[in-house]
Amino acid sequence: MDEHPAHLLQQRLEAVRERLSPAHPDTLAAWHDLAEHLGEAGDPRRARDLFTDLVPICERVHGAEHPDTLTARHELAYWKRRARWRL
């Protein structure tokens, strides 16, 4: 079994998504954790892509001005900038 943190976070996301729902707050938190970890581990493009998918779901679930939505938007902007400079 691969014990790499990204692999474990991916497993966690899949388990929570399956057990709860794709739009459950715990699923969104696991998604956020995975995206942030991947970016910090040196994959800003993957982080950007995950946050690109996450933001509209956060907006639908929490609303546009909810702190979790605003954090996801901030992370998306951050990883977009980091990904652009890593081309």
DOMARMI-190749 format. One record per residue (C-alpha): residue number from 1; residue in three letters; chain; y, z, x. Coordinates in nm, 2 decimals, padded with zeros to 4 digits. Layout:
BEGIN
R  seq  type  mol      yy      zz      xx
R  NUM   ALA    A       Y       Z       X
...
***
This chain:
BEGIN
R  seq  type  mol      yy      zz      xx
R    1   MET    A   00.00   00.00   00.00
R    2   ASP    A   00.34  -00.09   00.13
R    3   GLU    A   00.56   00.22   00.16
R    4   HIS    A   00.88   00.04   00.24
R    5   PRO    A   01.17   00.19   00.04
R    6   ALA    A   01.26  -00.14  -00.12
R    7   HIS    A   00.90  -00.19  -00.23
R    8   LEU    A   00.89   00.16  -00.38
R    9   LEU    A   01.22   00.10  -00.56
R   10   GLN    A   01.10  -00.23  -00.70
R   11   GLN    A   00.78  -00.06  -00.82
R   12   ARG    A   01.00   00.21  -00.98
R   13   LEU    A   01.21  -00.05  -01.16
R   14   GLU    A   00.91  -00.24  -01.29
R   15   ALA    A   00.74   00.08  -01.42
R   16   VAL    A   01.06   00.21  -01.59
R   17   ARG    A   01.13  -00.13  -01.74
R   18   GLU    A   00.78  -00.15  -01.88
R   19   ARG    A   00.76   00.21  -02.00
R   20   LEU    A   01.11   00.22  -02.16
R   21   SER    A   01.29  -00.11  -02.20
R   22   PRO    A   01.49  -00.36  -01.99
R   23   ALA    A   01.82  -00.22  -02.14
R   24   HIS    A   01.73   00.16  -02.12
R   25   PRO    A   01.98   00.36  -01.91
R   26   ASP    A   01.70   00.48  -01.67
R   27   THR    A   01.60   00.11  -01.62
R   28   LEU    A   01.96   00.02  -01.54
R   29   ALA    A   01.99   00.31  -01.30
R   30   ALA    A   01.67   00.20  -01.12
R   31   TRP    A   01.80  -00.16  -01.11
R   32   HIS    A   02.13  -00.04  -00.96
R   33   ASP    A   01.94   00.17  -00.70
R   34   LEU    A   01.73  -00.12  -00.59
R   35   ALA    A   02.03  -00.36  -00.56
R   36   GLU    A   02.23  -00.11  -00.36
R   37   HIS    A   01.94  -00.03  -00.13
R   38   LEU    A   01.87  -00.40  -00.06
R   39   GLY    A   02.24  -00.46   00.02
R   40   GLU    A   02.25  -00.16   00.25
R   41   ALA    A   01.93  -00.28   00.41
R   42   GLY    A   02.09  -00.61   00.51
R   43   ASP    A   02.03  -00.84   00.21
R   44   PRO    A   02.38  -00.87   00.05
R   45   ARG    A   02.28  -01.19  -00.13
R   46   ARG    A   01.99  -01.02  -00.31
R   47   ALA    A   02.22  -00.73  -00.39
R   48   ARG    A   02.48  -00.97  -00.53
R   49   ASP    A   02.22  -01.15  -00.74
R   50   LEU    A   02.08  -00.83  -00.88
R   51   PHE    A   02.43  -00.70  -00.97
R   52   THR    A   02.52  -01.03  -01.12
R   53   ASP    A   02.23  -00.99  -01.36
R   54   LEU    A   02.29  -00.61  -01.42
R   55   VAL    A   02.66  -00.62  -01.51
R   56   PRO    A   02.63  -00.81  -01.84
R   57   ILE    A   02.35  -00.58  -01.95
R   58   CYS    A   02.56  -00.27  -01.86
R   59   GLU    A   02.85  -00.41  -02.06
R   60   ARG    A   02.62  -00.47  -02.36
R   61   VAL    A   02.45  -00.13  -02.34
R   62   HIS    A   02.73   00.10  -02.23
R   63   GLY    A   03.05  -00.10  -02.31
R   64   ALA    A   03.30  -00.26  -02.09
R   65   GLU    A   03.48   00.06  -01.99
R   66   HIS    A   03.19   00.29  -01.94
R   67   PRO    A   03.18   00.45  -01.58
R   68   ASP    A   02.83   00.30  -01.51
R   69   THR    A   02.96  -00.05  -01.61
R   70   LEU    A   03.27  -00.01  -01.40
R   71   THR    A   03.05   00.10  -01.10
R   72   ALA    A   02.82  -00.20  -01.14
R   73   ARG    A   03.13  -00.43  -01.15
R   74   HIS    A   03.26  -00.27  -00.84
R   75   GLU    A   02.93  -00.31  -00.66
R   76   LEU    A   02.91  -00.67  -00.77
R   77   ALA    A   03.25  -00.75  -00.62
R   78   TYR    A   03.16  -00.56  -00.30
R   79   TRP    A   02.83  -00.75  -00.25
R   80   LYS    A   02.98  -01.08  -00.35
R   81   ARG    A   03.23  -01.03  -00.06
R   82   ARG    A   02.96  -00.92   00.18
R   83   ALA    A   02.73  -01.21   00.09
R   84   ARG    A   03.01  -01.46   00.14
R   85   TRP    A   03.07  -01.34   00.50
R   86   ARG    A   02.69  -01.35   00.58
R   87   LEU    A   02.64  -01.72   00.51
***
